[in-house]
Amino acid sequence: MRKRQPLSQIKLSDAQKEKLNEEIKAFYLDVRGEEIGMIEQMQILELFEQNMAPIIYNKALDDAKRWFGQMMDNMDSDYYTLYKEDN
């Protein structure tokens, strides 16, 4: 089986990792009714950190760019409403 190339990795702080590991543990217990060990928690978090985080990050950048573009379009139209007619 071919090893996948990781996307550019997003680094999380130790506190963020700890919080997310607790979320993973709680999810498995609440939703699946299963206990999950520390190693499994870390493996799941690494999977998300390496493969999904860059995709989500890029999506957020695209959303911010789209929002900023809309704001600039609004500013452009507002700018031209300030023009006075030449007489």
DSSP file with accessible surface (Angstrom, degrees, kcal/mol):
  #  RESIDUE AA STRUCTURE BP1 BP2  ACC     N-H-->O    O-->H-N    N-H-->O    O-->H-N    TCO  KAPPA ALPHA  PHI   PSI    X-CA   Y-CA   Z-CA
    1    1 A M              0   0  240      0, 0.0     2,-0.3     0, 0.0     0, 0.0   0.000 360.0 360.0 360.0 135.5    0.0    0.0    0.0
    2    2 A R        -     0   0  202      1,-0.1     2,-0.3     0, 0.0     0, 0.0  -0.516 360.0-123.2 -75.2 132.3    1.3    3.4   -1.0
    3    3 A K        -     0   0  184     -2,-0.3     2,-0.2     1,-0.1    -1,-0.1  -0.608  27.7-122.9 -77.6 131.8    2.0    5.8    1.9
    4    4 A R        -     0   0  163     -2,-0.3    -1,-0.1     1,-0.1     0, 0.0  -0.507  18.4-120.6 -75.3 144.3    0.1    9.1    1.6
    5    5 A Q        -     0   0  159     -2,-0.2     2,-0.1     1,-0.0    -1,-0.1  -0.714  31.8-123.5 -80.9 126.8    2.0   12.3    1.6
    6    6 A P        -     0   0   77      0, 0.0    45,-0.1     0, 0.0     3,-0.1  -0.427  20.3-120.5 -71.0 147.4    0.9   14.5    4.5
    7    7 A L        -     0   0   80     43,-0.8    45,-0.1     1,-0.2    46,-0.1  -0.339  56.5 -64.0 -72.8 166.8   -0.4   18.0    3.8
    8    8 A S        -     0   0  101      1,-0.1     2,-0.2    -2,-0.1    -1,-0.2  -0.355  69.1-118.7 -57.0 131.1    1.5   20.9    5.3
    9    9 A Q        -     0   0   81     -3,-0.1     2,-0.5    44,-0.1    41,-0.1  -0.486  14.5-143.6 -84.6 142.7    1.0   20.3    9.0
   10   10 A I        -     0   0   49     39,-0.9     2,-0.5    -2,-0.2    43,-0.1  -0.870  21.6-135.8 -99.0 130.2   -0.7   22.7   11.4
   11   11 A K        -     0   0  156     -2,-0.5     2,-0.3    39,-0.0    39,-0.0  -0.776  17.0-162.4 -93.7 130.1    0.9   22.8   14.8
   12   12 A L        -     0   0   44     -2,-0.5     2,-0.0     1,-0.1    37,-0.0  -0.822  22.2-113.4-106.2 149.7   -1.3   22.7   17.9
   13   13 A S     >  -     0   0   58     -2,-0.3     4,-2.5     1,-0.1     5,-0.2  -0.331  30.7-108.5 -73.5 163.9   -0.1   23.7   21.4
   14   14 A D  H  > S+     0   0  134      1,-0.2     4,-2.5     2,-0.2     5,-0.2   0.890 121.6  52.4 -60.3 -38.9    0.1   21.1   24.1
   15   15 A A  H  > S+     0   0   71      2,-0.2     4,-2.3     1,-0.2    -1,-0.2   0.898 109.5  48.7 -64.9 -40.9   -3.0   22.6   25.8
   16   16 A Q  H  > S+     0   0   97      2,-0.2     4,-2.6     1,-0.2    -2,-0.2   0.914 111.7  49.5 -64.5 -42.4   -4.9   22.4   22.6
   17   17 A K  H  X S+     0   0   71     -4,-2.5     4,-2.7     2,-0.2    -2,-0.2   0.911 110.5  50.3 -62.9 -42.8   -3.9   18.8   22.0
   18   18 A E  H  X S+     0   0  135     -4,-2.5     4,-2.1     2,-0.2    -2,-0.2   0.931 111.6  48.0 -61.5 -44.7   -4.9   17.9   25.6
   19   19 A K  H  X S+     0   0  123     -4,-2.3     4,-1.9     1,-0.2    -2,-0.2   0.929 113.6  47.0 -62.3 -45.2   -8.3   19.6   25.1
   20   20 A L  H  X S+     0   0   68     -4,-2.6     4,-2.5     1,-0.2    -1,-0.2   0.882 108.7  54.5 -66.6 -37.9   -8.9   17.8   21.8
   21   21 A N  H  X S+     0   0   17     -4,-2.7     4,-2.6     1,-0.2    -1,-0.2   0.903 108.4  49.8 -61.3 -40.0   -7.8   14.5   23.3
   22   22 A E  H  X S+     0   0  100     -4,-2.1     4,-2.6     2,-0.2    -2,-0.2   0.889 109.9  51.2 -64.5 -38.0  -10.5   14.9   26.0
   23   23 A E  H  X S+     0   0   99     -4,-1.9     4,-2.5     2,-0.2    -2,-0.2   0.903 110.6  48.3 -64.7 -41.9  -13.1   15.7   23.3
   24   24 A I  H  X S+     0   0   23     -4,-2.5     4,-2.5     2,-0.2     5,-0.2   0.938 112.4  48.7 -63.1 -46.5  -12.2   12.6   21.4
   25   25 A K  H  X S+     0   0   77     -4,-2.6     4,-2.1     1,-0.2    -2,-0.2   0.928 113.3  47.0 -59.5 -45.8  -12.4   10.5   24.6
   26   26 A A  H  X S+     0   0   39     -4,-2.6     4,-3.3     1,-0.2     5,-0.3   0.893 110.1  54.0 -65.1 -39.4  -15.8   12.0   25.5
   27   27 A F  H  X>S+     0   0  102     -4,-2.5     4,-3.0     1,-0.2     5,-0.8   0.947 109.4  46.6 -59.6 -50.9  -17.1   11.5   21.9
   28   28 A Y  I  X>S+     0   0   53     -4,-2.5     6,-2.2     1,-0.2     4,-0.9   0.898 116.8  44.7 -60.9 -38.7  -16.2    7.8   22.0
   29   29 A L  I  X5S+     0   0   78     -4,-2.1     4,-0.6     4,-0.3    -2,-0.2   0.946 120.9  37.8 -71.5 -45.8  -17.8    7.4   25.4
   30   30 A D  I  <5S+     0   0  130     -4,-3.3    -2,-0.2    -5,-0.2    -3,-0.2   0.922 128.9  28.5 -71.9 -47.3  -20.9    9.4   24.7
   31   31 A V  I  <5S+     0   0   97     -4,-3.0    -3,-0.2    -5,-0.3    -2,-0.1   0.888 135.7  24.1 -87.4 -40.4  -21.6    8.4   21.1
   32   32 A R  I  <<S-     0   0  132     -4,-0.9    -3,-0.2    -5,-0.8    -2,-0.1   0.541  91.9-129.4-104.6 -11.6  -20.2    5.0   20.8
   33   33 A G     << +     0   0   61     -4,-0.6     2,-0.4    -5,-0.5    -4,-0.3   0.803  66.8 126.3  67.7  28.5  -20.3    3.9   24.5
   34   34 A E        -     0   0   83     -6,-2.2     2,-0.3    -9,-0.1    -1,-0.2  -0.919  60.6-129.1-122.4 144.6  -16.6    2.9   24.3
   35   35 A E        -     0   0  145     -2,-0.4     2,-0.4    -3,-0.1    -9,-0.1  -0.685  26.2-158.6 -81.8 142.6  -13.6    3.7   26.3
   36   36 A I        -     0   0   18     -2,-0.3    -7,-0.1   -11,-0.1     2,-0.0  -0.990  11.6-127.3-127.5 135.1  -10.7    4.8   24.1
   37   37 A G     >  -     0   0   33     -2,-0.4     4,-2.4     1,-0.1     5,-0.2  -0.262  24.8-106.9 -78.2 167.5   -7.1    4.7   25.2
   38   38 A M  H  > S+     0   0  107      1,-0.2     4,-2.6     2,-0.2     5,-0.2   0.890 118.7  53.0 -60.6 -41.4   -4.5    7.5   25.2
   39   39 A I  H  > S+     0   0  114      1,-0.2     4,-2.4     2,-0.2    -1,-0.2   0.936 110.5  46.9 -63.8 -43.7   -2.6    6.0   22.2
   40   40 A E  H  > S+     0   0   91      2,-0.2     4,-2.5     1,-0.2     5,-0.2   0.907 111.2  52.5 -64.3 -40.1   -5.8    5.8   20.1
   41   41 A Q  H  X S+     0   0    6     -4,-2.4     4,-2.6     1,-0.2    -2,-0.2   0.939 111.1  46.8 -59.0 -46.6   -6.7    9.4   21.1
   42   42 A M  H  X S+     0   0   84     -4,-2.6     4,-2.7     1,-0.2    -2,-0.2   0.889 111.3  51.4 -65.3 -38.0   -3.3   10.6   20.0
   43   43 A Q  H  X S+     0   0  115     -4,-2.4     4,-2.1     2,-0.2    -1,-0.2   0.915 111.5  46.7 -66.2 -41.9   -3.5    8.6   16.7
   44   44 A I  H  X S+     0   0   35     -4,-2.5     4,-2.3     2,-0.2     5,-0.2   0.934 113.1  49.3 -64.6 -44.6   -6.9   10.1   15.9
   45   45 A L  H  X S+     0   0   12     -4,-2.6     4,-3.2    -5,-0.2    -2,-0.2   0.922 110.3  50.6 -61.8 -42.6   -5.7   13.6   16.7
   46   46 A E  H  X S+     0   0   90     -4,-2.7     4,-2.8     2,-0.2     5,-0.3   0.896 107.8  54.0 -61.6 -39.4   -2.6   13.2   14.6
   47   47 A L  H  X>S+     0   0   78     -4,-2.1     4,-2.3     2,-0.2     5,-0.6   0.950 114.4  40.3 -58.9 -48.7   -4.8   12.0   11.7
   48   48 A F  I  X>S+     0   0   95     -4,-2.3     5,-2.9     3,-0.2     4,-1.4   0.926 115.6  51.4 -66.3 -43.5   -6.9   15.1   11.9
   49   49 A E  I  <5S+     0   0    9     -4,-3.2   -39,-0.9    -5,-0.2    -2,-0.2   0.907 118.4  36.2 -62.5 -41.0   -3.9   17.4   12.6
   50   50 A Q  I  <5S+     0   0   62     -4,-2.8   -43,-0.8    -5,-0.2    -1,-0.2   0.833 132.7  20.7 -83.0 -33.3   -2.0   16.1    9.6
   51   51 A N  I  <5S+     0   0   34     -4,-2.3     4,-0.4    -5,-0.3    -3,-0.2   0.791 128.9  30.8-110.8 -35.7   -4.8   15.6    7.0
   52   52 A M  I  X<S+     0   0   82     -4,-1.4     4,-2.5    -5,-0.6     5,-0.3   0.821 104.5  67.2 -98.0 -34.8   -7.9   17.6    7.9
   53   53 A A  H  ><S+     0   0   26     -5,-2.9     4,-3.0     1,-0.2     5,-0.2   0.909 100.7  49.9 -56.8 -45.2   -6.6   20.7    9.6
   54   54 A P  H  > S+     0   0    4      0, 0.0     4,-2.6     0, 0.0    -1,-0.2   0.894 111.3  50.1 -62.6 -34.8   -4.9   22.1    6.5
   55   55 A I  H  > S+     0   0  102     -4,-0.4     4,-2.2    -3,-0.2    -2,-0.2   0.938 113.7  44.4 -66.4 -44.8   -8.1   21.6    4.5
   56   56 A I  H  X S+     0   0  106     -4,-2.5     4,-2.4     2,-0.2    -1,-0.2   0.916 113.3  51.9 -65.7 -40.9  -10.2   23.3    7.1
   57   57 A Y  H  X S+     0   0  130     -4,-3.0     4,-2.3    -5,-0.3    -2,-0.2   0.939 110.5  47.3 -60.8 -47.3   -7.6   26.1    7.4
   58   58 A N  H  X S+     0   0   83     -4,-2.6     4,-2.5     1,-0.2    -1,-0.2   0.883 110.1  53.4 -64.2 -36.7   -7.6   26.7    3.7
   59   59 A K  H  X S+     0   0  105     -4,-2.2     4,-2.6     2,-0.2    -1,-0.2   0.919 108.1  50.5 -63.1 -42.0  -11.4   26.7    3.6
   60   60 A A  H  X S+     0   0   54     -4,-2.4     4,-2.6     2,-0.2    -2,-0.2   0.907 109.8  50.5 -62.9 -40.5  -11.4   29.4    6.3
   61   61 A L  H  X S+     0   0   84     -4,-2.3     4,-2.6     2,-0.2    -2,-0.2   0.924 110.4  49.3 -62.2 -43.5   -8.9   31.4    4.3
   62   62 A D  H  X S+     0   0   91     -4,-2.5     4,-2.5     2,-0.2    -2,-0.2   0.913 111.6  49.2 -61.4 -42.4  -11.1   31.1    1.2
   63   63 A D  H  X S+     0   0   64     -4,-2.6     4,-2.6     2,-0.2    -2,-0.2   0.911 111.7  48.7 -63.0 -43.0  -14.2   32.2    3.3
   64   64 A A  H  X S+     0   0   55     -4,-2.6     4,-2.9     2,-0.2    -2,-0.2   0.911 111.4  49.9 -64.4 -40.7  -12.3   35.2    4.7
   65   65 A K  H  X S+     0   0  163     -4,-2.6     4,-2.6     2,-0.2    -2,-0.2   0.919 111.5  48.4 -64.3 -42.1  -11.2   36.2    1.2
   66   66 A R  H  X S+     0   0  128     -4,-2.5     4,-2.2     2,-0.2    -2,-0.2   0.935 113.1  47.7 -63.5 -44.5  -14.7   35.9   -0.1
   67   67 A W  H  X S+     0   0  150     -4,-2.6     4,-2.3     1,-0.2    -2,-0.2   0.941 112.5  49.1 -61.4 -45.7  -16.0   38.0    2.8
   68   68 A F  H  X S+     0   0  121     -4,-2.9     4,-2.5     1,-0.2    -1,-0.2   0.909 109.3  52.9 -62.4 -39.9  -13.3   40.6    2.4
   69   69 A G  H  X S+     0   0   29     -4,-2.6     4,-2.4     1,-0.2    -1,-0.2   0.907 108.6  49.9 -61.9 -40.6  -14.1   40.8   -1.4
   70   70 A Q  H  X S+     0   0  101     -4,-2.2     4,-2.3     2,-0.2    -1,-0.2   0.906 110.4  50.2 -63.9 -41.0  -17.7   41.4   -0.6
   71   71 A M  H  X S+     0   0   71     -4,-2.3     4,-2.4     2,-0.2    -2,-0.2   0.896 110.5  49.8 -64.6 -38.4  -16.8   44.2    1.8
   72   72 A M  H  X S+     0   0   74     -4,-2.5     4,-2.7     2,-0.2    -2,-0.2   0.895 109.0  52.0 -68.3 -36.9  -14.6   45.7   -0.8
   73   73 A D  H  X S+     0   0  111     -4,-2.4     4,-2.3     2,-0.2    -2,-0.2   0.917 110.8  48.4 -62.5 -42.6  -17.4   45.6   -3.4
   74   74 A N  H  X S+     0   0   83     -4,-2.3     4,-2.7     2,-0.2    -2,-0.2   0.910 111.5  49.6 -62.8 -42.4  -19.6   47.3   -0.9
   75   75 A M  H  X S+     0   0  112     -4,-2.4     4,-2.6     2,-0.2    -2,-0.2   0.914 109.2  52.8 -64.3 -39.1  -17.0   50.0   -0.2
   76   76 A D  H  X S+     0   0   89     -4,-2.7     4,-1.8     2,-0.2    -2,-0.2   0.938 112.5  43.0 -63.2 -45.8  -16.5   50.5   -4.0
   77   77 A S  H  X S+     0   0   60     -4,-2.3     4,-1.3     1,-0.2    -1,-0.2   0.903 114.1  51.4 -68.8 -38.0  -20.2   51.1   -4.5
   78   78 A D  H  X S+     0   0   96     -4,-2.7     4,-0.7    -5,-0.2    -1,-0.2   0.889 106.4  56.4 -63.3 -37.0  -20.5   53.3   -1.4
   79   79 A Y  H >< S+     0   0  120     -4,-2.6     3,-1.2     1,-0.2     4,-0.4   0.937 106.6  47.9 -59.9 -46.2  -17.5   55.3   -2.7
   80   80 A Y  H >< S+     0   0  131     -4,-1.8     3,-0.9     1,-0.3    -1,-0.2   0.751 100.5  65.2 -73.8 -19.8  -19.2   56.2   -5.9
   81   81 A T  H 3< S+     0   0  106     -4,-1.3    -1,-0.3     1,-0.2    -2,-0.2   0.736  95.4  61.3 -71.4 -16.7  -22.5   57.2   -4.2
   82   82 A L  T << S+     0   0  130     -3,-1.2    -1,-0.2    -4,-0.7    -2,-0.2   0.649  80.3 110.3 -81.3 -16.2  -20.4   60.0   -2.7
   83   83 A Y    <   -     0   0  137     -3,-0.9     2,-0.3    -4,-0.4    -3,-0.0  -0.313  62.7-139.8 -61.3 141.0  -19.7   61.5   -6.1
   84   84 A K        -     0   0  176      1,-0.0     2,-0.2    -2,-0.0    -1,-0.1  -0.772  24.2-106.3 -98.7 145.9  -21.3   64.8   -6.9
   85   85 A E        -     0   0  175     -2,-0.3     2,-0.3     1,-0.1    -1,-0.0  -0.517  32.1-120.4 -72.7 139.3  -22.7   65.4  -10.4
   86   86 A D              0   0  159     -2,-0.2    -1,-0.1     1,-0.0     0, 0.0  -0.620 360.0 360.0 -78.2 133.8  -20.7   67.8  -12.5
   87   87 A N              0   0  200     -2,-0.3    -1,-0.0     0, 0.0     0, 0.0  -0.837 360.0 360.0-113.6 360.0  -22.7   70.8  -13.6
